[in-house]
Amino acid sequence: MVKIRLFRTGATKRPSYRIVAIDQRRQRQGRVLEVLGTYDPRGGGAAILKEAAIEQWIQKGAQPSDTVRSLLRRHRRAREAEAAAPDAPDAASPESAAPAS
């Protein structure tokens, strides 16, 4: 069975991770089938995901790990909130800088 899980990279005490599709019998640092994104827990938890590729693997039966599942959920919520938020006017625009008469 194929799993979507984290693959640790980075230096000692400075972890960063790749999100990978890998056979579940392989070691944590084993040969991967495909790199699907990156996750940097030290950079504010920023995750860069290839959503289309992740969805394809899930359609094929790959199971995301608990951590990857939560990263996907958080990424989707952030994207939905970004799409739902109205565009705020710039503070430096001439309309907002003009004094009210």
DRENPA-3360 file (N, C-alpha, C; in nm, 2 decimals, always signed):
BEGIN
1 = MVKIRLFR = +0.08/-0.12/+0.00/+0.00/+0.00/+0.00/+0.09/+0.12/+0.00 ~ +0.04/+0.22/-0.07/+0.12/+0.35/-0.08/+0.07/+0.44/+0.03 ~ +0.16/+0.51/+0.10/+0.13/+0.61/+0.20/+0.18/+0.74/+0.15 ~ +0.11/+0.85/+0.20/+0.16/+0.98/+0.18/+0.21/+1.03/+0.31 ~ +0.34/+1.05/+0.33/+0.39/+1.08/+0.46/+0.51/+1.18/+0.45 ~ +0.57/+1.21/+0.57/+0.68/+1.31/+0.57/+0.81/+1.24/+0.56 ~ +0.90/+1.30/+0.49/+1.04/+1.25/+0.47/+1.13/+1.36/+0.53 ~ +1.20/+1.33/+0.64/+1.28/+1.44/+0.71/+1.40/+1.47/+0.63;
9 = TGATKRPS = +1.42/+1.61/+0.62/+1.54/+1.66/+0.56/+1.59/+1.77/+0.66 ~ +1.70/+1.84/+0.62/+1.74/+1.95/+0.71/+1.85/+1.90/+0.80 ~ +1.91/+2.00/+0.87/+2.02/+1.97/+0.96/+1.97/+1.93/+1.10 ~ +2.07/+1.89/+1.18/+2.04/+1.86/+1.32/+1.97/+1.97/+1.39 ~ +1.86/+1.94/+1.46/+1.79/+2.04/+1.53/+1.72/+2.15/+1.44 ~ +1.72/+2.13/+1.31/+1.66/+2.23/+1.22/+1.58/+2.15/+1.11 ~ +1.48/+2.08/+1.15/+1.41/+1.99/+1.06/+1.33/+2.07/+0.95 ~ +1.32/+2.00/+0.84/+1.22/+2.04/+0.74/+1.19/+1.91/+0.67;
17 = YRIVAIDQ = +1.07/+1.90/+0.61/+1.02/+1.78/+0.56/+0.98/+1.79/+0.41 ~ +0.99/+1.68/+0.34/+0.92/+1.66/+0.21/+0.80/+1.58/+0.23 ~ +0.69/+1.61/+0.16/+0.57/+1.53/+0.17/+0.59/+1.44/+0.04 ~ +0.59/+1.31/+0.07/+0.62/+1.21/-0.04/+0.51/+1.10/-0.04 ~ +0.50/+1.04/-0.16/+0.43/+0.91/-0.18/+0.53/+0.80/-0.17 ~ +0.51/+0.71/-0.09/+0.61/+0.60/-0.06/+0.54/+0.47/-0.02 ~ +0.60/+0.36/-0.06/+0.55/+0.23/-0.02/+0.56/+0.22/+0.13 ~ +0.45/+0.18/+0.20/+0.45/+0.18/+0.35/+0.56/+0.09/+0.41;
25 = RRQRQGRV = +0.61/-0.01/+0.33/+0.71/-0.10/+0.39/+0.85/-0.04/+0.38 ~ +0.87/+0.07/+0.32/+1.00/+0.13/+0.31/+1.03/+0.21/+0.43 ~ +1.16/+0.23/+0.46/+1.21/+0.30/+0.57/+1.17/+0.45/+0.55 ~ +1.18/+0.53/+0.66/+1.14/+0.67/+0.66/+1.22/+0.74/+0.55 ~ +1.35/+0.71/+0.54/+1.44/+0.77/+0.44/+1.45/+0.69/+0.31 ~ +1.36/+0.60/+0.29/+1.37/+0.51/+0.17/+1.34/+0.57/+0.04 ~ +1.35/+0.49/-0.07/+1.32/+0.55/-0.20/+1.17/+0.59/-0.22 ~ +1.15/+0.71/-0.27/+1.01/+0.76/-0.28/+0.96/+0.74/-0.42;
33 = LEVLGTYD = +0.83/+0.74/-0.43/+0.77/+0.73/-0.56/+0.75/+0.87/-0.62 ~ +0.72/+0.97/-0.54/+0.70/+1.10/-0.59/+0.71/+1.20/-0.47 ~ +0.77/+1.31/-0.50/+0.77/+1.42/-0.40/+0.65/+1.51/-0.43 ~ +0.56/+1.53/-0.32/+0.44/+1.60/-0.34/+0.43/+1.73/-0.27 ~ +0.54/+1.77/-0.21/+0.54/+1.90/-0.15/+0.65/+1.91/-0.04 ~ +0.65/+2.03/+0.03/+0.74/+2.05/+0.14/+0.67/+2.11/+0.26 ~ +0.73/+2.09/+0.38/+0.67/+2.14/+0.50/+0.79/+2.19/+0.59 ~ +0.78/+2.31/+0.64/+0.88/+2.37/+0.72/+0.82/+2.41/+0.85;
41 = PRGGGAAI = +0.83/+2.32/+0.96/+0.76/+2.36/+1.09/+0.83/+2.48/+1.15 ~ +0.95/+2.51/+1.12/+1.02/+2.63/+1.18/+0.98/+2.76/+1.11 ~ +0.93/+2.75/+0.99/+0.89/+2.87/+0.92/+0.74/+2.90/+0.94 ~ +0.69/+2.89/+1.06/+0.55/+2.92/+1.08/+0.46/+2.81/+1.03 ~ +0.51/+2.69/+1.01/+0.43/+2.58/+0.96/+0.39/+2.59/+0.82 ~ +0.47/+2.66/+0.74/+0.44/+2.67/+0.60/+0.45/+2.54/+0.52 ~ +0.35/+2.51/+0.44/+0.35/+2.39/+0.36/+0.32/+2.43/+0.22 ~ +0.40/+2.38/+0.13/+0.38/+2.40/-0.01/+0.34/+2.26/-0.07;
49 = LKEAAIEQ = +0.22/+2.25/-0.13/+0.17/+2.12/-0.17/+0.14/+2.12/-0.32 ~ +0.16/+2.01/-0.38/+0.11/+1.99/-0.52/-0.02/+1.92/-0.50 ~ -0.13/+2.00/-0.49/-0.26/+1.94/-0.46/-0.31/+1.85/-0.56 ~ -0.29/+1.88/-0.69/-0.34/+1.79/-0.80/-0.27/+1.65/-0.79 ~ -0.14/+1.65/-0.76/-0.07/+1.52/-0.75/-0.12/+1.44/-0.63 ~ -0.14/+1.51/-0.52/-0.19/+1.45/-0.39/-0.32/+1.39/-0.42 ~ -0.41/+1.46/-0.48/-0.55/+1.41/-0.51/-0.54/+1.28/-0.60 ~ -0.45/+1.28/-0.70/-0.43/+1.17/-0.79/-0.39/+1.05/-0.71;
57 = WIQKGAQP = -0.29/+1.06/-0.61/-0.25/+0.95/-0.53/-0.36/+0.90/-0.44 ~ -0.44/+0.99/-0.39/-0.55/+0.95/-0.30/-0.65/+0.87/-0.38 ~ -0.68/+0.92/-0.51/-0.77/+0.85/-0.59/-0.72/+0.71/-0.62 ~ -0.59/+0.69/-0.63/-0.53/+0.56/-0.66/-0.53/+0.47/-0.53 ~ -0.57/+0.52/-0.42/-0.57/+0.44/-0.30/-0.47/+0.47/-0.19 ~ -0.38/+0.57/-0.21/-0.28/+0.61/-0.12/-0.35/+0.66/+0.01 ~ -0.29/+0.63/+0.12/-0.34/+0.68/+0.25/-0.25/+0.78/+0.31 ~ -0.30/+0.90/+0.34/-0.21/+1.00/+0.40/-0.20/+0.97/+0.55;
65 = SDTVRSLL = -0.08/+1.00/+0.60/-0.06/+0.99/+0.75/-0.14/+1.09/+0.82 ~ -0.15/+1.08/+0.95/-0.23/+1.17/+1.03/-0.17/+1.31/+1.02 ~ -0.04/+1.33/+1.02/+0.02/+1.46/+1.01/-0.01/+1.52/+0.87 ~ +0.01/+1.44/+0.77/-0.02/+1.49/+0.63/-0.17/+1.53/+0.62 ~ -0.25/+1.45/+0.67/-0.40/+1.47/+0.66/-0.43/+1.61/+0.73 ~ -0.37/+1.64/+0.84/-0.39/+1.77/+0.91/-0.33/+1.88/+0.83 ~ -0.22/+1.86/+0.77/-0.16/+1.97/+0.68/-0.25/+2.00/+0.57 ~ -0.30/+1.89/+0.50/-0.39/+1.91/+0.39/-0.52/+1.99/+0.43;
73 = RRHRRARE = -0.57/+1.95/+0.55/-0.69/+2.02/+0.60/-0.66/+2.17/+0.63 ~ -0.55/+2.19/+0.69/-0.51/+2.33/+0.72/-0.49/+2.41/+0.59 ~ -0.42/+2.35/+0.49/-0.40/+2.42/+0.37/-0.53/+2.45/+0.30 ~ -0.62/+2.36/+0.30/-0.75/+2.38/+0.23/-0.83/+2.49/+0.30 ~ -0.83/+2.49/+0.43/-0.90/+2.60/+0.51/-0.84/+2.73/+0.48 ~ -0.71/+2.74/+0.47/-0.65/+2.87/+0.44/-0.68/+2.92/+0.30 ~ -0.68/+2.82/+0.21/-0.71/+2.86/+0.07/-0.86/+2.91/+0.06 ~ -0.95/+2.84/+0.13/-1.09/+2.88/+0.13/-1.11/+3.02/+0.19;
81 = AEAAAPDA = -1.04/+3.04/+0.30/-1.05/+3.17/+0.37/-1.00/+3.28/+0.28 ~ -0.89/+3.25/+0.21/-0.83/+3.35/+0.12/-0.93/+3.38/+0.01 ~ -1.00/+3.28/-0.04/-1.09/+3.30/-0.15/-1.21/+3.38/-0.11 ~ -1.26/+3.35/+0.02/-1.38/+3.41/+0.07/-1.36/+3.56/+0.12 ~ -1.24/+3.59/+0.15/-1.21/+3.73/+0.20/-1.22/+3.83/+0.09 ~ -1.30/+3.94/+0.11/-1.31/+4.04/+0.01/-1.18/+4.12/+0.00 ~ -1.15/+4.17/-0.11/-1.03/+4.25/-0.13/-1.04/+4.38/-0.05 ~ -0.94/+4.40/+0.04/-0.94/+4.52/+0.12/-0.87/+4.63/+0.04;
89 = PDAASPES = -0.92/+4.75/+0.05/-0.85/+4.86/-0.02/-0.72/+4.89/+0.04 ~ -0.62/+4.93/-0.04/-0.49/+4.96/+0.01/-0.49/+5.09/+0.10 ~ -0.41/+5.09/+0.20/-0.41/+5.20/+0.29/-0.34/+5.32/+0.22 ~ -0.26/+5.30/+0.12/-0.19/+5.41/+0.05/-0.27/+5.46/-0.07 ~ -0.39/+5.42/-0.09/-0.47/+5.46/-0.21/-0.51/+5.61/-0.19 ~ -0.52/+5.68/-0.30/-0.56/+5.83/-0.29/-0.69/+5.85/-0.22 ~ -0.79/+5.76/-0.24/-0.92/+5.78/-0.18/-0.92/+5.78/-0.03 ~ -0.84/+5.69/+0.03/-0.83/+5.68/+0.17/-0.75/+5.79/+0.23;
97 = AAPAS = -0.65/+5.84/+0.15/-0.56/+5.94/+0.21/-0.62/+6.08/+0.20 ~ -0.73/+6.10/+0.12/-0.79/+6.24/+0.11/-0.87/+6.27/+0.24 ~ -0.85/+6.39/+0.29/-0.93/+6.42/+0.41/-1.08/+6.44/+0.38 ~ -1.16/+6.40/+0.47/-1.31/+6.41/+0.46/-1.35/+6.55/+0.47 ~ -1.44/+6.60/+0.38/-1.48/+6.74/+0.38/-1.62/+6.75/+0.43;
% end
